[in-house]
Amino acid sequence: MTEGAAPKKKPVYFEDPAVQSLYQMVLVLGEELAATREQLHALIALCEQGKVPSAEEIESFIPDESFDAERREWVARLLEPLDQLAP
């Protein structure tokens, strides 16, 4: 076993453990969906450039500024329901 930093405890935002677990699940799904969106964006861009979309090409792909704007809009839409909870 290697020594390293101890894993950080995840913050607890909800008293109900079921709601807290659901919250954690939604975070993980959001992370997975964001990664999938980035890979899809890379795949489409590489195909449009006439390149073979290999795993290496997709991994090393650097998105342009338009994707950053789309990502910001997507994150805003994703978090919008939380804004409605604020008093």
N, C-alpha and C positions, 0 to 999 in steps of 0.2 A: 504494500500500500504506500503510495507516495504522499508526502506531506504537502500541504498547500493551504490556501485560505479556506477557512471554514465556510460552508454554504450559508448565505444570509437567510435569515428567517423572512418569509414573505409577510408584508404588512396585512393586518386584518382590518377590513373596512366594515364588515357586517357582523352583527352579533349571532345571527343564525348560521350555523356551520354549513347548512345546505346552500344558503344564498352565497356564502363566501366561496364554497366549492364551485358553484355555478359561475360566479364572477371569474375565478381563476381559469375555468374552462373556456369562457368567452375570450379572455386575454390570449390564451394559447391558440385558439382558433383564429383570432385576429392576426396573430403573428404568422401563422401558417398561410393564411390567405394573402397577407402582404407579400410574403416570400414567393408564393405562387404567381401573384400578379406581376412581380418583378421579373420572374423567369419567363412568363408569357410575353411581356413587353420585349424582353431580350430576344426571344424566339422570333417574334414578328419582325423586329428591326433587322435581325441578321438575315432572315429570309428576303426582306425587301432589299437588302444590300447584296443579295446574291451569294451570301456565304453559307457554308454548311453549318447548321446549328448543332455543333457537337457540345458535349457536356463542358468541355474546356472553354469553348467560345462563349457559352451562356454564362459560365462562372466568371469569366474575365470581362464580360460586357459592362461598359460604363454607360448608364442611361444619360440622355440629354436633359436639358433644363425643362423641357415640356413634360417629361415624366415626373420630375420633382413637383411641378405644379399640380399634375393629376393626383399624385400621391397625397399632397397636402389637402386637396379637395376631398379625397376619399377618406382620409383620417378625420377631417371635420365632420363629414356625414356619419361616420362610424361613432363619433363621440357626441353627436348632437343630442341624442336622448339623455345623456348625462347632464347637459345644460338645463334641461327641463326640470331636473330634480333640485337644482339650486333654489334656495328660498328667495 
